[in-house]
């Protein structure tokens, strides 16, 4: 009840749904005894709630190759969440370091980092990810690398703006006068001011990264065929929308729910960190 009063019902429900997906991704493969890539031609295109030829229950039906859709959704949730979190962590680390250096030192270093970021932002991120993924080949690691390259600049800009605002404040100048090294100033005085906006940006980017991973897998540039992914499952069902809608609809609904929940939590984090809210509260 305290969480509902503080954040509202929306973020609490979104957090619960997202937590459920994380739980399913973590323990689902151990609970559901189905192989997500095992084919059973005799059980192809079974509707949800059907019983397979071996007596197993296909809760969400099967696809055109007889693969269990529920097992694919569970396996795909692991891939999507792993890619989303890993890409954001890598992007945050790279963007944090470059943003701190650009914002604190300025000069030619800031110019070089900022111009590289501007050139990358001028190119659509999804097209850059497609280019990199196509060059590297289908692999979970390559997907993470391709998407991380497109995300670091977002975090670098957030950190650079916070560093520029903070480095001229009195307590930073006092630390310099007292003889504090640049590393100490960056770690103990500049970095804390960057954490809050960085976390808000990271929360939003997790959902966008999951959509980008699904898009790459949909195009055949994501995870290899021996791994299930929400994007590849949706691609498998695009030719069966009229006769077997559940193949594409179920992973599509799962992806939509997760992205919406992440977006709601990101908005809640942004509102919670808004300085104007603290002023009004006072």
C-alpha positions as CSV (number, residue, x, y, z in Angstrom):
1,X,0.0,0.0,0.0
2,X,2.9,2.4,0.7
3,X,4.2,1.8,-2.8
4,X,0.8,2.5,-4.3
5,X,0.4,5.7,-2.4
6,X,3.9,6.9,-3.3
7,X,4.2,5.9,-7.0
8,X,0.5,5.2,-8.0
9,X,-1.0,2.0,-9.1
10,X,0.5,2.1,-12.6
11,X,4.2,1.7,-11.7
12,X,3.4,-0.9,-9.1
13,X,1.5,-3.0,-11.5
14,X,4.2,-2.5,-14.2
15,X,6.8,-3.6,-11.7
16,X,4.8,-6.7,-10.8
17,X,4.3,-7.7,-14.4
18,X,8.0,-7.0,-15.2
19,X,9.0,-9.0,-12.2
20,X,6.8,-11.9,-13.4
21,X,8.6,-11.9,-16.7
22,X,12.0,-11.9,-15.0
23,X,10.9,-14.8,-12.9
24,X,9.6,-16.7,-15.9
25,X,12.8,-16.0,-17.7
26,X,14.9,-17.2,-14.8
27,X,13.0,-20.4,-13.8
28,X,10.7,-21.0,-16.7
29,X,12.9,-23.4,-18.6
30,X,13.2,-25.6,-15.5
31,X,9.5,-25.7,-15.0
32,X,8.3,-26.2,-18.6
33,X,9.8,-29.4,-19.8
34,X,9.7,-28.5,-23.5
35,X,12.5,-27.8,-25.9
36,X,11.9,-24.5,-27.6
37,X,13.6,-25.6,-30.9
38,X,12.5,-29.3,-30.9
39,X,10.3,-29.9,-34.0
40,X,7.4,-32.3,-34.2
41,X,5.9,-32.2,-37.6
42,X,2.9,-34.3,-36.6
43,X,1.9,-31.6,-34.1
44,X,2.2,-28.6,-36.3
45,X,-0.2,-25.7,-36.0
46,X,-2.0,-26.9,-32.9
47,X,-4.2,-24.2,-31.4
48,X,-3.8,-23.1,-27.8
49,X,-5.0,-25.6,-25.3
50,X,-4.4,-28.6,-27.5
51,X,-2.9,-32.0,-26.6
52,X,0.1,-33.1,-28.6
53,X,0.6,-36.6,-30.0
54,X,2.9,-37.6,-27.1
55,X,0.3,-36.5,-24.5
56,X,1.8,-33.2,-23.5
57,X,-0.3,-30.1,-23.2
58,X,0.3,-27.2,-25.6
59,X,-1.0,-24.3,-23.6
60,X,-0.2,-21.7,-26.2
61,X,-0.3,-24.0,-29.2
62,X,2.5,-25.0,-31.6
63,X,4.0,-23.4,-34.7
64,X,4.3,-24.6,-38.3
65,X,7.2,-26.9,-37.3
66,X,5.4,-28.4,-34.2
67,X,7.5,-26.3,-31.8
68,X,5.8,-25.4,-28.5
69,X,5.0,-21.6,-28.5
70,X,5.1,-21.4,-24.7
71,X,8.6,-22.8,-24.7
72,X,9.6,-20.3,-27.4
73,X,8.1,-17.4,-25.4
74,X,10.0,-18.4,-22.2
75,X,13.3,-18.9,-24.1
76,X,12.7,-15.7,-25.9
77,X,12.2,-13.8,-22.7
78,X,15.6,-14.9,-21.5
79,X,17.2,-13.6,-24.7
80,X,15.3,-10.3,-24.8
81,X,16.0,-9.5,-21.1
82,X,19.6,-10.6,-21.3
83,X,20.2,-8.5,-24.4
84,X,18.3,-5.5,-23.0
85,X,20.1,-5.4,-19.7
86,X,23.6,-6.3,-21.0
87,X,23.5,-3.7,-23.8
88,X,22.4,-1.0,-21.4
89,X,25.1,-1.9,-18.9
90,X,27.8,-1.8,-21.6
91,X,26.4,1.4,-23.0
92,X,26.2,3.0,-19.6
93,X,29.8,2.1,-18.8
94,X,31.2,3.4,-22.1
95,X,28.9,6.5,-22.1
96,X,29.7,7.3,-18.5
97,X,33.5,7.3,-19.0
98,X,33.4,9.3,-22.2
99,X,30.7,11.7,-20.9
100,X,32.7,12.4,-17.8
101,X,35.9,13.1,-19.8
102,X,34.1,15.3,-22.3
103,X,32.2,17.3,-19.7
104,X,35.0,17.7,-17.2
105,X,38.0,18.4,-19.4
106,X,36.2,20.1,-22.3
107,X,38.5,21.4,-25.1
108,X,39.6,19.2,-27.9
109,X,38.6,16.0,-26.1
110,X,35.0,17.3,-25.7
111,X,35.0,18.3,-29.4
112,X,36.2,14.9,-30.6
113,X,33.7,12.9,-28.5
114,X,30.8,15.2,-29.2
115,X,31.4,15.2,-33.0
116,X,31.7,11.4,-33.0
117,X,28.4,11.3,-31.1
118,X,26.8,13.8,-33.5
119,X,27.8,11.7,-36.5
120,X,26.4,8.6,-35.0
121,X,23.1,10.2,-34.1
122,X,22.8,11.5,-37.6
123,X,22.6,7.9,-38.8
124,X,19.4,6.0,-37.7
125,X,20.4,3.7,-34.9
126,X,18.4,0.7,-36.2
127,X,20.1,1.0,-39.6
128,X,23.5,1.1,-37.9
129,X,22.6,-2.0,-35.8
130,X,21.4,-3.8,-39.0
131,X,24.7,-2.9,-40.7
132,X,26.8,-4.1,-37.8
133,X,24.8,-7.2,-37.1
134,X,24.9,-8.1,-40.8
135,X,28.7,-7.7,-40.9
136,X,29.3,-9.6,-37.7
137,X,26.8,-12.4,-38.4
138,X,23.9,-13.9,-36.3
139,X,25.1,-14.4,-32.7
140,X,23.9,-13.3,-29.3
141,X,27.2,-11.7,-28.6
142,X,27.2,-9.9,-31.9
143,X,23.7,-8.6,-31.3
144,X,24.9,-7.2,-27.9
145,X,27.9,-5.5,-29.5
146,X,25.9,-4.1,-32.4
147,X,23.3,-2.6,-30.1
148,X,25.8,-1.3,-27.5
149,X,27.5,0.6,-30.3
150,X,24.3,2.4,-31.0
151,X,23.5,3.2,-27.4
152,X,26.6,4.6,-25.7
153,X,26.2,8.1,-27.2
154,X,22.8,8.6,-25.5
155,X,24.3,7.9,-22.1
156,X,27.4,10.0,-22.9
157,X,25.3,13.0,-23.7
158,X,23.3,12.7,-20.4
159,X,26.5,12.4,-18.4
160,X,28.3,15.2,-20.3
161,X,25.4,17.6,-19.5
162,X,25.4,16.7,-15.8
163,X,29.2,17.1,-15.7
164,X,29.1,20.5,-17.3
165,X,26.5,21.7,-14.8
166,X,28.3,20.3,-11.8
167,X,32.0,21.1,-12.5
168,X,31.5,24.8,-12.0
169,X,29.7,24.6,-8.6
170,X,31.3,25.8,-5.4
171,X,32.0,22.5,-3.8
172,X,33.9,21.3,-6.8
173,X,36.0,24.4,-6.9
174,X,36.7,24.1,-3.2
175,X,37.9,20.5,-3.8
176,X,40.3,21.7,-6.4
177,X,41.6,24.4,-4.2
178,X,42.2,21.9,-1.4
179,X,44.4,19.9,-3.8
180,X,42.0,17.1,-4.9
181,X,43.2,15.3,-8.0
182,X,41.1,15.1,-11.1
183,X,40.3,11.5,-10.5
184,X,39.0,12.3,-7.0
185,X,37.0,15.2,-8.2
186,X,35.4,13.0,-10.9
187,X,34.6,10.1,-8.7
188,X,33.5,11.8,-5.5
189,X,32.0,15.1,-6.8
190,X,31.0,14.8,-10.5
191,X,29.9,11.2,-10.7
192,X,27.2,11.3,-8.0
193,X,25.4,14.1,-9.8
194,X,25.3,12.0,-13.0
195,X,23.9,8.8,-11.4
196,X,20.2,9.8,-11.2
197,X,19.7,11.1,-14.8
198,X,21.8,8.1,-16.0
199,X,19.5,5.6,-14.3
200,X,16.4,7.3,-15.8
201,X,17.9,7.1,-19.3
202,X,19.0,3.5,-18.7
203,X,15.5,2.5,-17.7
204,X,14.0,3.9,-20.8
205,X,16.7,2.4,-23.1
206,X,16.1,-1.2,-21.8
207,X,12.7,-1.3,-23.5
208,X,14.0,0.3,-26.7
209,X,16.9,-2.1,-26.8
210,X,14.6,-5.1,-26.5
211,X,12.5,-3.8,-29.4
212,X,15.7,-3.4,-31.5
213,X,16.8,-7.0,-30.7
214,X,13.4,-8.3,-31.7
215,X,13.7,-6.3,-35.0
216,X,17.1,-7.8,-35.7
217,X,15.9,-11.3,-35.0
218,X,12.8,-10.7,-37.1
219,X,15.1,-9.9,-40.0
220,X,17.3,-12.9,-39.4
221,X,20.2,-10.9,-38.1
222,X,19.8,-11.6,-34.4
223,X,20.3,-14.8,-32.5
224,X,21.0,-18.0,-34.6
225,X,18.3,-20.4,-35.6
226,X,19.1,-22.8,-32.8
227,X,18.0,-20.2,-30.2
228,X,14.4,-18.9,-29.7
229,X,13.7,-15.2,-29.8
230,X,10.6,-13.2,-29.7
231,X,11.5,-11.5,-32.9
232,X,12.2,-14.7,-34.8
233,X,9.0,-16.3,-33.4
234,X,7.0,-13.4,-34.7
235,X,8.8,-13.7,-38.1
236,X,7.9,-17.4,-38.2
237,X,4.2,-16.6,-37.7
238,X,3.8,-13.7,-40.1
239,X,2.7,-16.1,-42.9
240,X,0.1,-17.8,-40.7
241,X,-1.7,-14.8,-39.3
242,X,-5.0,-15.9,-40.7
243,X,-4.8,-19.6,-39.8
244,X,-2.5,-19.7,-36.8
245,X,-2.5,-16.2,-35.2
246,X,-1.1,-17.4,-31.9
247,X,2.4,-18.0,-33.3
248,X,3.0,-14.3,-33.9
249,X,0.5,-12.8,-31.4
250,X,1.7,-14.4,-28.2
251,X,5.4,-13.3,-28.4
252,X,4.2,-9.9,-29.8
253,X,1.9,-9.4,-26.8
254,X,4.7,-10.5,-24.4
255,X,7.1,-8.0,-26.0
256,X,4.5,-5.2,-25.9
257,X,3.8,-5.8,-22.2
258,X,7.5,-5.8,-21.2
259,X,8.2,-2.6,-23.2
260,X,5.2,-0.8,-21.8
261,X,6.1,-1.8,-18.2
262,X,9.7,-0.7,-18.6
263,X,8.4,2.6,-20.1
264,X,6.0,3.1,-17.2
265,X,8.8,2.5,-14.7
266,X,11.0,4.8,-16.6
267,X,8.4,7.6,-16.4
268,X,8.0,6.9,-12.7
269,X,11.7,7.2,-12.1
270,X,11.9,10.4,-14.1
271,X,9.0,11.9,-12.1
272,X,10.6,10.8,-8.8
273,X,13.9,12.4,-9.7
274,X,12.3,15.7,-10.9
275,X,13.7,18.5,-8.7
276,X,10.4,20.4,-9.1
277,X,8.6,17.7,-7.3
278,X,10.8,18.2,-4.2
279,X,10.2,22.0,-4.4
280,X,6.4,21.5,-4.5
281,X,6.6,18.9,-1.6
282,X,8.4,21.5,0.5
